Amino acid sequence: MSASGGRLAGRIALVTGASRGLGAAASLAYAREGAHCVLVARTVGGLEEADDRIKAVGGSATLVPLDITDGPGIDRLGAALHERFGRLDVLLGNAGVLGTLSPVGHIEPGTFERVMAVNVMANWRLIRSLDPLLRASDAGRAIFVTSGVSRRVVPYWSAYAASKAALDMLVAVYAAECAHTRVRVNLFNPGPTRTGMRREAFPGEDPNSLVPPEAHAEALIKLALPSCDLNGEWVAGDRPS
């Protein structure tokens, strides 16, 4: 299917952590379906590589080198999107960091604060800045990437698990506040996926035993479609057969 005639033709989709892993895979999938993608990540080189892949399938993108812990930078991004497009149709809050796997009392304060800043505070700032643009869409769709450790107790995962648990509640409340609007808000849990973060957490694991990020493309497309009527749901990604 050509990018111009896809299921997301004419939509504007913003993806954080778009330079690699799940973010890069989702961006490519959205572009292939016709969306213009706003790619947000810290590394210019990674963004340019993602842009090359999008151009190769006939898609288009806007590159935004930005550390998402830069709150004023997110506000400026919202203002720029308002000026250029007047709306935002899809927000995929994907960027995240693992921190360190360590006993609670052994985690360095700076590490814990960074995990909360990226995984929770940045997504709140995105909501705060981009909610008016999502409401200006005829069918705004917001998707935030979570993890199974947000809902079960796993020793040594305190910082990451606490951040994802906080994100889950933040997004659930936002979804409830959007229930009577045209905006739909959901959480997506990809599960064990072949990414750099997974390798960092489980360095001895065989990556070939995991699904690649591209395996979740269809699920993320469905959550982004104007026809998606899910709201406040915790959606699980594909698993190996």
N, C-alpha and C positions, 0 to 999 in steps of 0.2 A: 504494500500500500504506500502511496506517495505521501510525503509529509503534508502536502497541501490539501489532501482529501481524507486525512485521518480523523479518528474519533475526538481529537482535541484541537481540531483545526480552528485557528483564530483565537485560541485561549492563551492567556499569559500565565506562566507557571514559574514560581520562584523556588529554587532548591538550595538549601544550605548544605555544606559539606559536599559540594558538587564535583570536586576535582578527582575523587576516587571512590572505590567501594560502591555501596548502595546508592549514594548520591549521584555518582557518575552514571550508574546503570539506569537509574530512574530518569535522569535528565535526557539520556539518549532515547529512552522509551517514549517520554513525553514529546520530544522533538520529532521522532519518527511518526507519531500520531498527529503532528501538525501544530503543536504548541510552540510559541516563542518562549524560550527558556531563559530566565534570569539566573545565572550561575553564581553562587556566593561561596567563596572559600578563601583561605589565607594565601595560598601559593599561586602565583601568576602562571608558572609553568604548567601546573596541573590543570588550571582553568583553560589554558590554551590547548592542551591536549584534548580535553573534553570538548572544546569548541571544534577542533579538527574532526573529531568523530561525528559530531552533530552535523557539520557541513557535509560530511561524506554521505549522509543519508538524506540530504536535501533540506535539512532543518536550519534554524537560525537561533542565535543566542546573544545575550548581553552578558559580559563578564564583569563581575564585581569583586575585586580583591578586597576582602574585609575580614577582620577578626570579629566574630559575632559577639564577643564580650565587649566590644566597643558600642555601648548603648547609644551615644550621640550619632555614631556612624550608621546605626540601624535607623535612627530617626531621619537622617539625611537620605538614606535609601528610600524610605517610605515617601518622603517629599518628592524625590526624583521620579519614582514610579507614578505618583499622582500627576506630576507635570507631564510625563511622557505618555502614559496610558490611561490615566483616570480611573483605573480599577486594577484588581488582581483577582484572577480566577482560581489559581491553585497555589497553595503554600505547602511545601514539604519541609518540615523542620527535622532534618536528618543529622546535622552535625552533632558529634558527641565525642567525649573523651573517657577513657577507662580510669585514669588515675593510677592507683597502685593497689594491688591485692595484698592486704596487710591487716594485722590485728587493729581494731579500732583505735586503741591507745598509741599505736606506733605511726600513725599517718601524720606526715608533716602538714601543718596548717595550710601552707601555700598550696599543697596538692589537693587537699579537701576543698579549699575555696575555689580552685580552678575547675574542679569537677562540677561543683554546684553552679559556677558562673556560666560554663558552657552548656551543661545539660538542662539547667532549670532557668536561670536568670535570662539567658539569651533568648530562650523561647518565649518567656514572658514579654521581653522587649519587642520581639517580633510581633506577638499578638497585639501589644499596645500600639505599635506603629502601623501595622498592616490591617487591622480589623476594619477600619473605615473603607479601605480599598476592597477587601473581600465583600463587604456589604454593598459596595457599589457594583459588584458583578451580578449578573442575572442568576448565577449559581456558584457562589464562592465555596471552595473546598479547601479545608485545612487538615493536614495529615502530619502527625508527629510520631517519630520512631521511638519505641520503648523497648523493654526487655523483659524476659521472663523472671529475672531476679527482682523485679519490682514487686512481685507477688508471692515470693517465697524467701525463706531465710537461708542464706548461704554464707557460712563463715568466710571472713576475709574480704568480702565484697561490699563492705559497708558504704563506702563513699559512692560508688557507682549505683548500688541498689537503692540507697536513700535518694539519690538524685532522680532516678527513674520513677520511684514511688511518688516523689513530689511532682514530677512532670505528669504522671497519670492523673493525679487529683486536679492539678491546674487545668489540664485539657478537659477533664470531665466537667468541671465547673464551667469552663468556657463553652463547651458544647451545650450545656443546659441553658446558658444565657442566650445561645443562638437558636434555640429550638423553634422559636416563632419567627425566625427570619429565613432568608433563602440560603444562608450559610450552613454548611454541614461540617462537623469537626469530629475526627476520629483518631485513634491510636493504632499504630501498626507495629507488630512484634515479628521481626523477620526470623527469629530463632537462630540456631547455629548456622552461620553463613561464612563463606570464604572471604574474609576481609582482613585488613591489617590489624584492626582492634581484636578480632578473634585470635589471630596469631600471637598478639601481645599477651592475651590472657592465657592461651593454651599453646605454648611454644612447641610442645612435643606432639601435638595432634597432627594427624595426616590431613592436609588440606583437601585432598581428593575425596575424603569421606564427607565433605560438606557441600551444600548446594552453593553455586556461584551467585553473586548479587543479581545477575540477570534473571535468575529463576523467579524473582519477586516482581518483575516488571509488570506482568499482567494484573496482579493484585493492586499494585500502586496506581496503575491506569484506571482500574475500575473505581477506586476511591476518589479519583480526580474528576470523573465524568459528571456532567450536569445531571445525568439520570440517577446518580448515586443518592439514595435516600437514607442511608445509614447515618446515625448521629449519636455521638457519645459511646461508640463501640470500640472494643479492644479486638482488633482483627489479627489473626495469626497468619504468617506467611507460609509458603509452600515448604514441605518437608521431603526428604529423600524417600523414594518408594522402596 
